[in-house]
């Protein structure tokens, strides 16, 4: 293996695929945010509802998927408003 093989390529993802152009950040960021937030919130809600039961993982996955289907398009729609509200309260560079 050459020394160049150990240098990370900044134009590739951790999976080795090419990175998307910067213009896609407005969709990619809400995509990952919606996955993480809906997973955490649905997990807490499911645990609160059923506890550590044998069906917990199945129920959590079902609740997460339904939550994500709502969360992702909602984030896409409200993110411009959230950016404006943030700019109204925070001095941005």
C-alpha positions as CSV (number, residue, x, y, z in Angstrom):
1,X,0.0,0.0,0.0
2,X,1.4,3.4,-0.9
3,X,1.4,6.4,1.4
4,X,-1.2,8.0,-0.8
5,X,-3.7,5.2,0.0
6,X,-3.7,6.2,3.6
7,X,-4.5,9.8,2.9
8,X,-8.3,10.4,3.1
9,X,-9.8,11.7,-0.1
10,X,-11.8,14.8,0.7
11,X,-14.1,14.3,-2.3
12,X,-15.3,10.9,-1.1
13,X,-17.6,9.8,1.6
14,X,-16.6,7.4,4.4
15,X,-18.1,4.7,2.1
16,X,-15.9,5.6,-0.8
17,X,-18.6,7.1,-2.9
18,X,-18.3,10.6,-4.4
19,X,-19.6,13.4,-2.3
20,X,-22.6,15.4,-3.4
21,X,-22.2,19.0,-4.6
22,X,-22.7,21.6,-1.8
23,X,-26.1,22.7,-3.2
24,X,-27.6,19.4,-1.9
25,X,-26.7,20.3,1.7
26,X,-30.2,21.9,2.1
27,X,-31.7,18.4,1.7
28,X,-29.0,16.2,3.2
29,X,-28.8,18.1,6.5
30,X,-32.6,17.8,7.2
31,X,-32.5,14.1,6.0
32,X,-29.9,13.2,8.7
33,X,-31.4,15.5,11.3
34,X,-34.8,13.9,10.8
35,X,-33.5,10.4,11.1
36,X,-31.6,11.1,14.3
37,X,-34.3,13.2,16.0
38,X,-37.2,10.9,15.1
39,X,-35.2,7.9,16.2
40,X,-34.4,9.4,19.6
41,X,-37.8,10.8,20.3
42,X,-39.7,7.7,19.1
43,X,-37.3,5.5,21.2
44,X,-38.0,7.5,24.3
45,X,-41.7,7.6,23.7
46,X,-41.9,3.9,22.9
47,X,-39.9,3.0,26.0
48,X,-42.1,5.3,28.1
49,X,-45.2,3.5,26.7
50,X,-44.2,-0.2,26.8
51,X,-41.0,-0.3,28.8
52,X,-38.3,-2.9,28.1
53,X,-40.7,-5.4,26.7
54,X,-39.9,-8.2,24.2
55,X,-41.7,-6.2,21.5
56,X,-39.8,-3.0,22.2
57,X,-37.5,-3.0,19.1
58,X,-40.3,-3.9,16.7
59,X,-42.6,-1.2,18.2
60,X,-39.7,1.3,18.2
61,X,-38.9,0.7,14.6
62,X,-42.5,1.1,13.5
63,X,-42.9,4.3,15.6
64,X,-39.6,5.6,14.2
65,X,-40.5,5.0,10.6
66,X,-43.9,6.8,10.9
67,X,-42.2,9.6,12.8
68,X,-39.5,10.0,10.1
69,X,-42.0,10.0,7.3
70,X,-43.6,13.0,8.9
71,X,-40.4,14.6,10.2
72,X,-38.3,14.8,7.0
73,X,-40.8,16.7,4.8
74,X,-41.7,18.9,7.8
75,X,-38.1,19.9,8.2
76,X,-37.8,20.6,4.5
77,X,-40.8,22.9,4.7
78,X,-40.0,24.7,8.0
79,X,-36.2,25.0,7.7
80,X,-36.4,28.3,5.7
81,X,-38.6,29.8,8.5
82,X,-36.3,28.5,11.2
83,X,-33.3,30.1,9.5
84,X,-35.1,33.5,9.4
85,X,-36.1,33.2,13.0
86,X,-32.5,32.3,13.9
87,X,-31.2,35.3,12.0
88,X,-33.6,37.5,13.9
89,X,-32.2,36.5,17.2
90,X,-28.5,35.6,16.5
91,X,-25.8,37.8,15.1
92,X,-24.6,35.8,12.2
93,X,-21.1,36.2,10.6
